[in-house]
Amino acid sequence: MSKLQGQVAVVTGASRGIGRAIALLFVQEGAQVLAVDRAAALLGELPASAALRTMAQDVTADGAARAMVDAALAAFGRLDIVVNNAGKGPPTPLAQTSDAEWDRWLALNLTSAFRLCRDAHAALAATGGCILNITSTLGLRGYPGHGAYSAAKAGMVGMTRNA
């Protein structure tokens, strides 16, 4: 039996990189996966599988977290795993970061994860599920030119420890 047989996961940032690898590995291990990303065309390049559904969604949009949870429940009937992987950041020095840019990167790298954790809580509690928040060493030590990203990832670390 596969390690994740019968489990249902939502994976954000699933069209490429780490998120894509996680989504495909979860399917390989027996999970049913809702792969979420704003890049609909790239989601369409994922291999066809009855265990893999895709959802083109900007995770920062109002109501996105609830929509992802509802889509997973509608497609698969339960939710066991949430992987908050969506994220990236600008190489902008902190002193040159505008308020709009700050808000944008925190929304993507922290607020969207918070909302999905919150909105998935009841479904995960019902199955004894778990949340995997993908962060970065930049959230622990920072890096020149990545102030907003580092701050968001540090917030992710704190949020995860408090959850």
DSSP file with accessible surface (Angstrom, degrees, kcal/mol):
  #  RESIDUE AA STRUCTURE BP1 BP2  ACC     N-H-->O    O-->H-N    N-H-->O    O-->H-N    TCO  KAPPA ALPHA  PHI   PSI    X-CA   Y-CA   Z-CA
    1    1 A M              0   0  214      0, 0.0     2,-0.1     0, 0.0    29,-0.0   0.000 360.0 360.0 360.0 140.8    0.0    0.0    0.0
    2    2 A S    >   -     0   0   46      1,-0.1     3,-1.4     2,-0.0    27,-0.1  -0.357 360.0-113.7 -72.9 154.4    1.2    3.5   -0.8
    3    3 A K  T 3  S+     0   0  179      1,-0.3    27,-0.1    -2,-0.1    -1,-0.1   0.773 113.7  34.1 -60.8 -31.1    2.1    5.9    2.0
    4    4 A L  T >  S+     0   0   36     25,-2.6     3,-2.5    22,-0.2    -1,-0.3   0.144  79.8 153.6-114.2  19.6   -0.7    8.3    1.2
    5    5 A Q  T <  S+     0   0  102     -3,-1.4    26,-0.2    24,-0.3    25,-0.1  -0.233  74.5   9.1 -52.9 128.0   -3.4    5.9    0.0
    6    6 A G  T 3  S+     0   0   39     24,-1.1    -1,-0.3     1,-0.3     2,-0.2   0.396  99.6 125.9  82.7  -3.4   -6.8    7.4    0.6
    7    7 A Q    <   -     0   0   61     -3,-2.5    25,-2.7    23,-0.1     2,-0.4  -0.595  48.1-149.2 -87.7 151.4   -5.5   10.8    1.6
    8    8 A V  E     -a   32   0A   0     -2,-0.2    72,-2.8    23,-0.2    73,-2.2  -0.980  17.7-174.1-122.4 130.5   -6.7   14.0   -0.1
    9    9 A A  E     -ab  33  81A   0     23,-2.8    25,-2.9    -2,-0.4     2,-0.5  -0.944  22.2-151.8-127.3 147.8   -4.3   17.0   -0.4
   10   10 A V  E     -ab  34  82A   0     71,-2.2    73,-3.0    -2,-0.4     2,-0.5  -0.980  20.0-171.8-109.3 127.0   -4.5   20.6   -1.6
   11   11 A V  E     -ab  35  83A   0     23,-2.4    25,-3.0    -2,-0.5     3,-0.4  -0.981   6.4-156.5-123.4 118.8   -1.1   21.8   -3.0
   12   12 A T  E    S+a   36   0A   4     71,-2.4    25,-0.2    -2,-0.5    73,-0.1  -0.589  77.8  28.6 -91.7 157.2   -0.7   25.5   -3.8
   13   13 A G  S >  S+     0   0   10     23,-0.8     3,-0.6    -2,-0.2     6,-0.4   0.888  80.6 148.8  63.9  38.9    1.9   26.7   -6.3
   14   14 A A  T 3   +     0   0    0     22,-2.4    23,-0.2    -3,-0.4    -1,-0.1   0.387  40.6  82.0 -93.0   4.8    1.6   23.3   -8.0
   15   15 A S  T 3  S+     0   0    3     21,-0.2     2,-0.3     1,-0.1    -1,-0.2   0.707 102.5   1.2 -85.7 -16.7    2.3   24.2  -11.6
   16   16 A R  S X> S+     0   0  129     -3,-0.6     4,-1.4    27,-0.0     3,-0.7  -0.965 104.7   6.5-157.1 170.1    6.1   24.1  -11.3
   17   17 A G  H 3> S-     0   0   54     -2,-0.3     4,-2.3     1,-0.2     5,-0.2  -0.135 119.1  -5.7  57.6-138.3    9.1   23.6   -9.1
   18   18 A I  H 3> S+     0   0  106      1,-0.2     4,-2.6     2,-0.2    -1,-0.2   0.890 135.3  53.0 -60.6 -43.2    8.6   22.3   -5.6
   19   19 A G  H <> S+     0   0    0     -3,-0.7     4,-2.6    -6,-0.4    -5,-0.2   0.912 109.6  48.0 -62.0 -42.7    4.8   22.4   -5.7
   20   20 A R  H  X S+     0   0   73     -4,-1.4     4,-2.6    -7,-0.4     5,-0.3   0.935 112.2  49.7 -61.9 -46.0    4.7   20.4   -8.9
   21   21 A A  H  X S+     0   0   59     -4,-2.3     4,-2.4     1,-0.2    -2,-0.2   0.906 111.9  48.3 -61.2 -41.6    7.1   17.8   -7.4
   22   22 A I  H  X S+     0   0   30     -4,-2.6     4,-2.8     2,-0.2     5,-0.2   0.946 111.9  48.8 -63.4 -48.7    5.0   17.6   -4.2
   23   23 A A  H  X S+     0   0    0     -4,-2.6     4,-2.1     1,-0.2    -2,-0.2   0.932 114.4  45.0 -58.5 -46.2    1.7   17.2   -6.1
   24   24 A L  H  X S+     0   0   50     -4,-2.6     4,-2.5     1,-0.2    -1,-0.2   0.898 113.5  49.6 -68.1 -38.9    3.1   14.5   -8.4
   25   25 A L  H  X S+     0   0   83     -4,-2.4     4,-2.2    -5,-0.3    -1,-0.2   0.919 109.0  52.9 -65.5 -41.7    4.8   12.6   -5.5
   26   26 A F  H  <>S+     0   0   26     -4,-2.8     5,-2.7     2,-0.2    -2,-0.2   0.922 110.5  47.1 -59.5 -44.3    1.6   12.7   -3.5
   27   27 A V  H ><5S+     0   0   32     -4,-2.1     3,-1.9     1,-0.2    -2,-0.2   0.936 110.8  52.3 -62.0 -44.9   -0.3   11.1   -6.4
   28   28 A Q  H 3<5S+     0   0  142     -4,-2.5    -1,-0.2     1,-0.3    -2,-0.2   0.856 107.7  52.9 -58.5 -34.1    2.4    8.5   -6.9
   29   29 A E  T 3<5S-     0   0   44     -4,-2.2   -25,-2.6    -5,-0.2   -24,-0.3   0.303 129.9 -93.7 -87.8   7.6    2.1    7.7   -3.2
   30   30 A G  T < 5S+     0   0   17     -3,-1.9   -24,-1.1     1,-0.3    -3,-0.2   0.430  79.8 132.8 102.8  -0.9   -1.7    7.1   -3.5
   31   31 A A      < -     0   0    0     -5,-2.7     2,-0.5   -26,-0.2    -1,-0.3  -0.423  54.4-128.0 -80.3 158.4   -3.2   10.5   -2.6
   32   32 A Q  E     -a    8   0A  71    -25,-2.7   -23,-2.8   -28,-0.2     2,-0.4  -0.915  35.5-159.5 -99.8 134.2   -5.8   12.4   -4.5
   33   33 A V  E     -ac   9  52A   0     18,-3.3    20,-2.9    -2,-0.5     2,-0.7  -0.956  26.8-156.8-128.6 134.2   -4.6   15.9   -5.1
   34   34 A L  E     -ac  10  53A   5    -25,-2.9   -23,-2.4    -2,-0.4     2,-0.6  -0.940  24.9-157.1-100.3 108.1   -6.1   19.3   -5.9
   35   35 A A  E     -ac  11  54A   0     18,-3.2    20,-2.3    -2,-0.7     2,-0.4  -0.814  12.0-167.3 -90.9 120.7   -3.2   21.1   -7.6
   36   36 A V  E     +ac  12  55A   0    -25,-3.0   -22,-2.4    -2,-0.6   -23,-0.8  -0.905  21.8 136.1-117.1 135.7   -3.7   24.9   -7.4
   37   37 A D  E     - c   0  56A  14     18,-1.8    20,-1.7    -2,-0.4    21,-0.1  -0.951  53.7-125.0-166.1 155.9   -1.9   27.6   -9.2
   38   38 A R  S    S+     0   0  136     -2,-0.3     2,-1.5    18,-0.3     3,-0.2   0.694  93.9  86.7 -78.6 -17.0   -2.7   30.9  -11.0
   39   39 A A     >  +     0   0   23      1,-0.2     4,-2.2    18,-0.2     3,-0.2  -0.614  55.2 176.4 -86.8  84.4   -0.9   29.6  -14.1
   40   40 A A  H  > S+     0   0   58     -2,-1.5     4,-2.0     1,-0.2    -1,-0.2   0.880  76.3  55.0 -58.2 -40.7   -3.7   27.7  -15.8
   41   41 A A  H  4 S+     0   0   81      1,-0.2     4,-0.4     2,-0.2    -1,-0.2   0.911 109.5  46.7 -62.5 -40.9   -1.7   26.8  -18.8
   42   42 A L  H >4 S+     0   0   50     -3,-0.2     3,-1.2     1,-0.2     4,-0.3   0.872 108.3  55.2 -70.5 -35.3    1.1   25.2  -16.7
   43   43 A L  H >< S+     0   0    4     -4,-2.2     3,-1.8     1,-0.3    -1,-0.2   0.890 100.9  61.1 -60.8 -36.1   -1.5   23.3  -14.7
   44   44 A G  T 3< S+     0   0   64     -4,-2.0    -1,-0.3     1,-0.3    -2,-0.2   0.670  95.0  62.8 -65.1 -16.4   -2.7   21.9  -18.0
   45   45 A E  T <  S+     0   0  127     -3,-1.2    -1,-0.3    -4,-0.4    -2,-0.2   0.529  77.8 107.3 -86.4  -7.5    0.7   20.4  -18.5
   46   46 A L  S <  S-     0   0   15     -3,-1.8     3,-0.1    -4,-0.3     8,-0.0  -0.421  86.7 -91.8 -67.2 147.7    0.4   18.1  -15.5
   47   47 A P        -     0   0   70      0, 0.0     2,-0.1     0, 0.0    -1,-0.1  -0.332  43.9-105.2 -63.9 141.4   -0.1   14.5  -16.4
   48   48 A A        +     0   0  107     -3,-0.1     2,-0.3    -4,-0.1     5,-0.1  -0.433  54.5 154.0 -66.9 135.3   -3.7   13.3  -16.7
   49   49 A S    >   -     0   0   53      3,-0.5     3,-1.4    -2,-0.1    -3,-0.0  -0.933  52.0-131.5-162.5 140.9   -4.8   11.2  -13.7
   50   50 A A  T 3  S+     0   0   91     -2,-0.3    -1,-0.1     1,-0.3    -2,-0.0   0.756 112.6  55.6 -64.6 -21.8   -8.1   10.4  -12.0
   51   51 A A  T 3  S+     0   0   23    -19,-0.1   -18,-3.3     1,-0.1     2,-0.5   0.477  99.9  70.0 -89.3  -2.5   -6.3   11.2   -8.7
   52   52 A L  E <   +c   33   0A  18     -3,-1.4    -3,-0.5   -20,-0.2     2,-0.3  -0.961  54.5 173.5-124.5 119.4   -5.2   14.7   -9.8
   53   53 A R  E     -c   34   0A 120    -20,-2.9   -18,-3.2    -2,-0.5     2,-0.3  -0.886  18.1-145.4-114.8 153.5   -7.5   17.7  -10.3
   54   54 A T  E     -c   35   0A  75     -2,-0.3     2,-0.4   -20,-0.2   -18,-0.2  -0.881  10.6-168.7-120.5 154.9   -6.4   21.2  -11.1
   55   55 A M  E     -c   36   0A  34    -20,-2.3   -18,-1.8    -2,-0.3     2,-0.7  -0.943  16.6-145.0-143.7 114.8   -7.7   24.6  -10.1
   56   56 A A  E     +c   37   0A  60     -2,-0.4     2,-0.3   -20,-0.2   -18,-0.3  -0.740  44.9 146.8 -79.2 113.6   -6.6   27.8  -11.6
   57   57 A Q        -     0   0   43    -20,-1.7     2,-0.8    -2,-0.7   -18,-0.2  -0.964  52.7-132.4-154.8 131.7   -6.7   30.2   -8.7
   58   58 A D    >   -     0   0   64     -2,-0.3     3,-1.8   -20,-0.2     6,-0.1  -0.787  23.9-150.5 -80.6 113.8   -4.8   33.2   -7.4
   59   59 A V  T 3  S+     0   0   12     -2,-0.8     6,-0.2     1,-0.3    -1,-0.1   0.691  91.9  59.6 -65.6 -15.5   -4.3   32.3   -3.8
   60   60 A T  T 3  S+     0   0   41      4,-0.1    -1,-0.3     2,-0.1     3,-0.1   0.576  81.7 109.5 -87.7  -8.7   -4.3   35.9   -2.8
   61   61 A A  S X  S-     0   0   35     -3,-1.8     3,-2.1     1,-0.1     4,-0.4  -0.324  84.0 -93.7 -69.3 147.3   -7.8   36.6   -4.1
   62   62 A D  T 3  S+     0   0  149      1,-0.3    -1,-0.1     2,-0.1    -2,-0.1  -0.381 113.0  12.6 -57.5 132.3  -10.7   37.2   -1.7
   63   63 A G  T 3> S+     0   0   52     -3,-0.1     4,-2.4    -2,-0.1    -1,-0.3   0.422  90.5 121.8  80.7  -0.7  -12.4   33.9   -1.0
   64   64 A A  H <> S+     0   0    2     -3,-2.1     4,-2.4     1,-0.2     5,-0.2   0.912  71.6  50.7 -62.4 -43.9   -9.6   31.8   -2.6
   65   65 A A  H  > S+     0   0    6     -4,-0.4     4,-2.3     1,-0.2     5,-0.2   0.947 112.4  45.8 -61.9 -47.3   -8.9   29.7    0.5
   66   66 A R  H  > S+     0   0   99      1,-0.2     4,-2.8     2,-0.2     5,-0.2   0.912 111.6  53.4 -61.6 -40.0  -12.6   28.8    1.0
   67   67 A A  H  X S+     0   0   34     -4,-2.4     4,-2.4     1,-0.2    -1,-0.2   0.894 108.6  49.3 -63.0 -38.9  -12.9   28.0   -2.7
   68   68 A M  H  X S+     0   0    2     -4,-2.4     4,-2.3     2,-0.2    -2,-0.2   0.929 113.0  46.0 -66.4 -45.4   -9.9   25.6   -2.6
   69   69 A V  H  X S+     0   0    0     -4,-2.3     4,-2.5     1,-0.2     5,-0.2   0.950 114.4  48.0 -61.6 -47.5  -11.2   23.8    0.5
   70   70 A D  H  X S+     0   0   79     -4,-2.8     4,-2.6     1,-0.2    -2,-0.2   0.897 110.8  51.6 -61.7 -39.4  -14.7   23.6   -1.1
   71   71 A A  H  X S+     0   0   32     -4,-2.4     4,-2.4    -5,-0.2    -1,-0.2   0.907 110.6  47.9 -65.3 -41.5  -13.3   22.3   -4.4
   72   72 A A  H  X>S+     0   0    0     -4,-2.3     4,-2.9     2,-0.2     5,-0.5   0.932 113.7  47.0 -64.5 -44.0  -11.3   19.6   -2.7
   73   73 A L  H  X5S+     0   0   59     -4,-2.5     4,-2.0     1,-0.2    -2,-0.2   0.906 114.0  47.8 -65.3 -40.0  -14.3   18.5   -0.6
   74   74 A A  H  <5S+     0   0   90     -4,-2.6    -1,-0.2    -5,-0.2    -2,-0.2   0.898 118.4  40.5 -66.6 -40.2  -16.5   18.5   -3.7
   75   75 A A  H  <5S+     0   0   30     -4,-2.4    -2,-0.2    -5,-0.2    -1,-0.2   0.882 136.1  12.1 -76.1 -39.9  -14.0   16.5   -5.8
   76   76 A F  H  <5S-     0   0   23     -4,-2.9    -3,-0.2    -5,-0.2    -2,-0.2   0.482  90.7-123.2-124.4  -8.6  -12.8   14.0   -3.2
   77   77 A G  S  <<S+     0   0   61     -4,-2.0     2,-0.3    -5,-0.5    -4,-0.2   0.435  82.6  37.5  83.9  -2.4  -15.2   14.2   -0.2
   78   78 A R        -     0   0   97     -6,-0.5     2,-0.3   -69,-0.0    -2,-0.2  -0.969  65.4-134.3-164.1 173.5  -12.6   14.9    2.4
   79   79 A L        +     0   0    1     44,-0.4    48,-0.3    -2,-0.3    50,-0.3  -0.962  27.2 157.2-145.7 124.8   -9.3   16.8    3.1
   80   80 A D        +     0   0    1    -72,-2.8    50,-2.6    -2,-0.3     2,-0.4   0.644  65.2  33.3-115.7 -28.4   -6.3   15.4    4.9
   81   81 A I  E     -bd   9 130A   8    -73,-2.2   -71,-2.2    48,-0.2     2,-0.4  -0.999  51.8-169.3-140.0 134.1   -3.3   17.5    3.8
   82   82 A V  E     -bd  10 131A   0     48,-1.9    50,-3.4    -2,-0.4     2,-0.6  -0.994   7.3-166.7-119.5 128.0   -2.8   21.2    3.0
   83   83 A V  E     -bd  11 132A   0    -73,-3.0   -71,-2.4    -2,-0.4     2,-1.2  -0.945   5.3-161.5-115.3 107.9    0.5   22.2    1.4
   84   84 A N  E     + d   0 133A   6     48,-2.4    50,-2.5    -2,-0.6   -73,-0.1  -0.763  39.3 137.2 -87.9  94.4    1.0   26.0    1.4
   85   85 A N        +     0   0   22     -2,-1.2    -1,-0.2    48,-0.2   -72,-0.2   0.640  25.1 113.4-113.1 -24.2    3.8   26.2   -1.2
   86   86 A A        +     0   0   16     -3,-0.3     2,-0.2   -50,-0.1    27,-0.1  -0.230  46.7 107.5 -56.1 134.7    2.8   29.2   -3.3
   87   87 A G        +     0   0   36      2,-0.0     2,-0.3   -74,-0.0    22,-0.1  -0.803  26.0 160.7 165.3 154.8    5.2   32.0   -3.0
   88   88 A K        -     0   0   98     -2,-0.2    21,-0.1    17,-0.2    20,-0.1  -0.931  20.2-143.9-172.1 176.4    8.0   34.1   -4.4
   89   89 A G        -     0   0   25     -2,-0.3    -2,-0.0    19,-0.1    57,-0.0  -0.997  16.9-108.5-155.3 157.7    9.6   37.4   -3.8
   90   90 A P        -     0   0   12      0, 0.0     2,-1.6     0, 0.0    59,-0.3  -0.553  25.8-125.7 -86.2 147.7   11.1   40.4   -5.4
   91   91 A P        +     0   0  102      0, 0.0    55,-0.2     0, 0.0    54,-0.0  -0.447  63.8 138.3 -85.5  61.6   14.8   41.2   -5.2
   92   92 A T        -     0   0   28     -2,-1.6    55,-0.7    53,-0.5    56,-0.4  -0.941  58.1-117.1-111.0 126.6   14.0   44.7   -3.9
   93   93 A P    >   -     0   0   53      0, 0.0     3,-1.8     0, 0.0     4,-0.4  -0.296  27.8-118.4 -58.3 143.9   16.0   46.3   -1.1
   94   94 A L  G >  S+     0   0  104      1,-0.3     3,-1.6     2,-0.2     8,-0.1   0.887 112.8  56.0 -53.8 -42.8   13.9   47.0    1.9
   95   95 A A  G 3  S+     0   0  105      1,-0.3    -1,-0.3     3,-0.0    -3,-0.0   0.690 111.1  45.5 -67.3 -15.3   14.5   50.7    1.8
   96   96 A Q  G <  S+     0   0  143     -3,-1.8     2,-0.5     2,-0.1    -1,-0.3   0.337  85.3 114.4-108.3   6.2   13.2   50.8   -1.8
   97   97 A T    <   -     0   0   23     -3,-1.6     2,-0.1    -4,-0.4    -3,-0.0  -0.658  59.1-140.9 -82.4 124.5   10.1   48.6   -1.2
   98   98 A S     >  -     0   0   64     -2,-0.5     4,-2.7     1,-0.1     5,-0.2  -0.360  22.8-111.4 -77.5 163.3    6.8   50.4   -1.8
   99   99 A D  H  > S+     0   0  135      1,-0.2     4,-2.8     2,-0.2     5,-0.2   0.909 119.8  51.7 -59.6 -41.5    3.8   49.8    0.5
  100  100 A A  H  > S+     0   0   72      2,-0.2     4,-2.4     1,-0.2    -1,-0.2   0.909 110.7  46.9 -63.8 -42.0    2.0   48.2   -2.4
  101  101 A E  H  > S+     0   0   41      2,-0.2     4,-2.4     1,-0.2     5,-0.2   0.926 112.3  50.5 -66.1 -44.4    4.9   45.8   -3.1
  102  102 A W  H  X S+     0   0   84     -4,-2.7     4,-2.3     1,-0.2     5,-0.2   0.948 112.7  46.4 -55.4 -51.1    5.2   45.0    0.6
  103  103 A D  H  X S+     0   0  103     -4,-2.8     4,-2.3     1,-0.2    -1,-0.2   0.898 111.4  52.5 -60.8 -41.5    1.5   44.2    0.8
  104  104 A R  H  X S+     0   0  139     -4,-2.4     4,-1.9    -5,-0.2    -1,-0.2   0.925 112.2  43.4 -62.0 -46.2    1.6   42.1   -2.4
  105  105 A W  H  X S+     0   0   13     -4,-2.4     4,-2.6     2,-0.2     5,-0.2   0.865 114.2  49.5 -74.9 -32.9    4.5   39.9   -1.2
  106  106 A L  H  X>S+     0   0   36     -4,-2.3     5,-2.5    -5,-0.2     4,-2.1   0.899 109.6  53.4 -69.5 -36.5    3.1   39.4    2.3
  107  107 A A  I  <>S+     0   0   27     -4,-2.3     5,-2.2    -5,-0.2    -2,-0.2   0.923 116.2  38.7 -60.9 -44.3   -0.3   38.5    0.8
  108  108 A L  I  <5S+     0   0   27     -4,-1.9    -2,-0.2    -5,-0.2    -1,-0.2   0.935 124.8  35.2 -72.3 -46.9    1.3   35.9   -1.4
  109  109 A N  I  <5S+     0   0    1     -4,-2.6    -2,-0.2    -5,-0.2    -3,-0.2   0.616 136.6   4.6 -90.1 -14.0    3.8   34.4    1.0
  110  110 A L  I  X5S+     0   0   36     -4,-2.1     4,-2.5    -5,-0.2    -3,-0.2   0.590 120.9  52.6-135.0 -55.5    2.0   34.7    4.3
  111  111 A T  I  ><S+     0   0   48     -5,-2.5     4,-2.7     1,-0.2     5,-0.2   0.902 109.0  52.1 -62.5 -40.4   -1.6   35.9    4.3
  112  112 A S  H  ><S+     0   0   10     -5,-2.2     4,-2.1    -6,-0.3    -1,-0.2   0.904 111.0  48.3 -62.7 -38.6   -2.8   33.3    1.7
  113  113 A A  H  > S+     0   0    2      2,-0.2     4,-2.8     1,-0.2    -2,-0.2   0.915 110.4  51.4 -67.0 -43.3   -1.2   30.5    3.8
  114  114 A F  H  X S+     0   0   90     -4,-2.5     4,-2.8     1,-0.2     5,-0.2   0.944 110.4  49.0 -56.0 -48.5   -2.9   31.8    6.9
  115  115 A R  H  X S+     0   0   71     -4,-2.7     4,-3.1     1,-0.2     5,-0.2   0.902 112.0  47.7 -62.2 -40.9   -6.3   31.9    5.2
  116  116 A L  H  X S+     0   0    1     -4,-2.1     4,-2.0     2,-0.2    -1,-0.2   0.919 111.9  50.2 -69.1 -40.1   -5.9   28.4    3.9
  117  117 A C  H  X S+     0   0   20     -4,-2.8     4,-0.8     2,-0.2    -2,-0.2   0.944 115.6  43.8 -57.6 -48.2   -4.9   27.1    7.3
  118  118 A R  H >< S+     0   0  126     -4,-2.8     3,-0.8    -5,-0.2     4,-0.4   0.944 116.4  44.5 -63.3 -48.8   -7.9   28.8    8.9
  119  119 A D  H 3< S+     0   0   28     -4,-3.1     4,-0.3     1,-0.2    -1,-0.2   0.753 115.7  47.6 -74.0 -21.9  -10.4   27.8    6.2
  120  120 A A  H 3X S+     0   0    0     -4,-2.0     4,-2.8    -5,-0.2     5,-0.3   0.560  85.7  96.1 -90.4  -8.8   -9.2   24.2    6.1
  121  121 A H  H <X S+     0   0  125     -4,-0.8     4,-2.8    -3,-0.8     5,-0.2   0.885  83.2  45.4 -53.0 -50.8   -9.1   23.7    9.8
  122  122 A A  H  > S+     0   0   77     -4,-0.4     4,-1.9     1,-0.2    -1,-0.2   0.930 115.3  47.0 -62.6 -44.0  -12.5   22.1   10.3
  123  123 A A  H  > S+     0   0   17     -4,-0.3     4,-0.8     1,-0.2   -44,-0.4   0.896 115.2  46.5 -65.0 -40.0  -12.1   19.7    7.3
  124  124 A L  H >X>S+     0   0   10     -4,-2.8     5,-3.0     1,-0.2     4,-1.0   0.888 109.5  53.8 -69.7 -38.1   -8.6   18.8    8.6
  125  125 A A  H 3<5S+     0   0   67     -4,-2.8     3,-0.4    -5,-0.3    -1,-0.2   0.879 103.9  57.4 -62.6 -36.2   -9.8   18.3   12.2
  126  126 A A  H 3<5S+     0   0   88     -4,-1.9    -1,-0.2     1,-0.2    -2,-0.2   0.785 118.0  31.5 -66.1 -26.7  -12.4   15.9   10.9
  127  127 A T  H <<5S-     0   0   41     -4,-0.8    -1,-0.2    -3,-0.6    -2,-0.2   0.416 109.2-112.9-108.9  -2.4   -9.8   13.6    9.3
  128  128 A G  T  <5 +     0   0   69     -4,-1.0    -3,-0.2    -3,-0.4    -4,-0.1   0.820  63.8 167.3  70.6  31.1   -6.9   14.2   11.7
  129  129 A G      < -     0   0   27     -5,-3.0     2,-0.3   -50,-0.3   -48,-0.2   0.116  25.2-134.1 -74.5-175.1   -5.1   15.9    8.8
  130  130 A C  E     -d   81   0A  62    -50,-2.6   -48,-1.9    -3,-0.0     2,-0.4  -0.928   2.8-134.1-141.8 163.5   -2.0   18.1    8.7
  131  131 A I  E     -d   82   0A  57     -2,-0.3     2,-0.6   -50,-0.2   -48,-0.2  -0.976  10.7-162.4-121.3 132.1   -0.7   21.3    7.2
  132  132 A L  E     -d   83   0A  75    -50,-3.4   -48,-2.4    -2,-0.4     2,-0.6  -0.966   8.0-166.2-114.5 111.6    2.7   21.6    5.5
  133  133 A N  E     -d   84   0A  28     -2,-0.6     2,-0.6   -50,-0.2   -48,-0.2  -0.900  11.0-146.9-101.0 117.8    3.9   25.2    5.3
  134  134 A I        +     0   0   49    -50,-2.5     2,-0.1    -2,-0.6    22,-0.0  -0.726  30.9 160.2 -86.5 123.4    6.8   25.6    2.9
  135  135 A T        -     0   0   55     -2,-0.6     2,-0.3    21,-0.1    19,-0.1  -0.358  28.4-117.1-123.8-155.3    9.1   28.4    4.0
  136  136 A S    >   -     0   0   28     -2,-0.1     3,-1.9    17,-0.1     4,-0.3  -0.989  23.5-115.4-150.2 153.7   12.7   29.4    3.4
  137  137 A T  T >> S+     0   0   83     -2,-0.3     4,-1.8     1,-0.3     3,-1.7   0.776 112.9  72.3 -62.0 -21.6   16.0   29.8    5.2
  138  138 A L  H 3> S+     0   0   25      1,-0.3     4,-1.2     2,-0.2    -1,-0.3   0.747  89.3  59.9 -66.3 -20.3   15.6   33.5    4.3
  139  139 A G  H <4 S+     0   0   11     -3,-1.9    -1,-0.3    14,-0.2    -2,-0.2   0.598 110.3  41.7 -78.5 -11.9   12.8   33.6    6.9
  140  140 A L  H <4 S+     0   0  118     -3,-1.7    -2,-0.2    -4,-0.3    -1,-0.2   0.694 136.3   8.4-103.6 -27.6   15.4   32.6    9.5
  141  141 A R  H  < S-     0   0  167     -4,-1.8    -3,-0.2     1,-0.0    -2,-0.1   0.523  91.3-135.3-133.5 -11.3   18.3   34.7    8.6
  142  142 A G     <  -     0   0   23     -4,-1.2    -3,-0.1    -5,-0.4    -2,-0.1  -0.014  10.3-131.3  74.1 172.2   17.3   37.2    5.9
  143  143 A Y    >   -     0   0  128     -5,-0.1     3,-1.9    -4,-0.0     7,-0.2  -0.906  30.7 -90.5-162.6 135.1   19.2   38.1    2.8
  144  144 A P  T 3  S+     0   0  110      0, 0.0    -2,-0.0     0, 0.0     0, 0.0  -0.198 111.1  15.7 -52.9 132.4   20.1   41.5    1.3
  145  145 A G  T 3  S+     0   0   22    -53,-0.1   -53,-0.5   -54,-0.0     3,-0.1   0.501 106.5  86.7  86.1   3.9   17.5   42.7   -1.1
  146  146 A H    <>  +     0   0   43     -3,-1.9     4,-3.0   -55,-0.2     5,-0.3  -0.186  42.5 136.9-128.6  43.4   14.7   40.3    0.0
  147  147 A G  H  > S+     0   0   18    -55,-0.7     4,-2.5     1,-0.2     5,-0.2   0.917  74.3  43.0 -59.8 -49.5   13.1   42.2    2.9
  148  148 A A  H  > S+     0   0    2    -56,-0.4     4,-2.3     2,-0.2    -1,-0.2   0.926 117.5  46.6 -66.2 -43.3    9.5   41.6    2.1
  149  149 A Y  H  > S+     0   0   40    -59,-0.3     4,-2.6     2,-0.2     5,-0.2   0.946 114.0  47.7 -63.4 -47.8   10.0   37.9    1.2
  150  150 A S  H  X S+     0   0   14     -4,-3.0     4,-2.4     1,-0.2    -2,-0.2   0.904 111.9  50.3 -61.4 -42.0   12.2   37.3    4.3
  151  151 A A  H  X S+     0   0   40     -4,-2.5     4,-2.2    -5,-0.3    -1,-0.2   0.917 111.7  48.0 -62.6 -42.8    9.6   39.0    6.6
  152  152 A A  H  X S+     0   0    0     -4,-2.3     4,-2.1     2,-0.2    -2,-0.2   0.921 112.7  47.5 -64.8 -42.6    6.8   36.9    5.1
  153  153 A K  H  X S+     0   0    5     -4,-2.6     4,-2.1     2,-0.2    -1,-0.2   0.865 110.3  52.2 -70.5 -33.4    8.7   33.7    5.5
  154  154 A A  H  X S+     0   0   43     -4,-2.4     4,-2.4    -5,-0.2    -1,-0.2   0.910 109.3  51.1 -64.4 -40.1    9.7   34.6    9.1
  155  155 A G  H  X S+     0   0   26     -4,-2.2     4,-2.9     2,-0.2    -2,-0.2   0.885 106.8  53.9 -62.3 -37.9    6.0   35.2    9.7
  156  156 A M  H  X S+     0   0    2     -4,-2.1     4,-2.7     2,-0.2     5,-0.2   0.917 107.7  50.5 -62.7 -42.3    5.2   31.7    8.2
  157  157 A V  H  X S+     0   0   20     -4,-2.1     4,-2.5     2,-0.2    -2,-0.2   0.951 113.4  45.0 -60.5 -48.7    7.7   30.2   10.7
  158  158 A G  H  X S+     0   0   27     -4,-2.4     4,-1.9     1,-0.2    -2,-0.2   0.912 113.3  49.8 -62.5 -42.0    6.0   31.9   13.6
  159  159 A M  H  X S+     0   0   41     -4,-2.9     4,-1.7     1,-0.2    -1,-0.2   0.925 111.4  49.2 -62.9 -43.3    2.5   31.1   12.4
  160  160 A T  H  < S+     0   0   61     -4,-2.7     3,-0.2     1,-0.2    -2,-0.2   0.923 110.0  50.3 -64.0 -43.9    3.4   27.4   12.0
  161  161 A R  H  < S+     0   0  194     -4,-2.5    -1,-0.2     1,-0.2    -2,-0.2   0.861 113.6  46.5 -63.2 -33.6    5.0   27.2   15.4
  162  162 A N  H  <        0   0  143     -4,-1.9    -1,-0.2    -5,-0.2    -2,-0.2   0.724 360.0 360.0 -81.8 -21.8    1.8   28.8   16.9
  163  163 A A     <        0   0  112     -4,-1.7    -1,-0.2    -3,-0.2    -2,-0.2   0.832 360.0 360.0 -68.6 360.0   -0.6   26.6   15.0
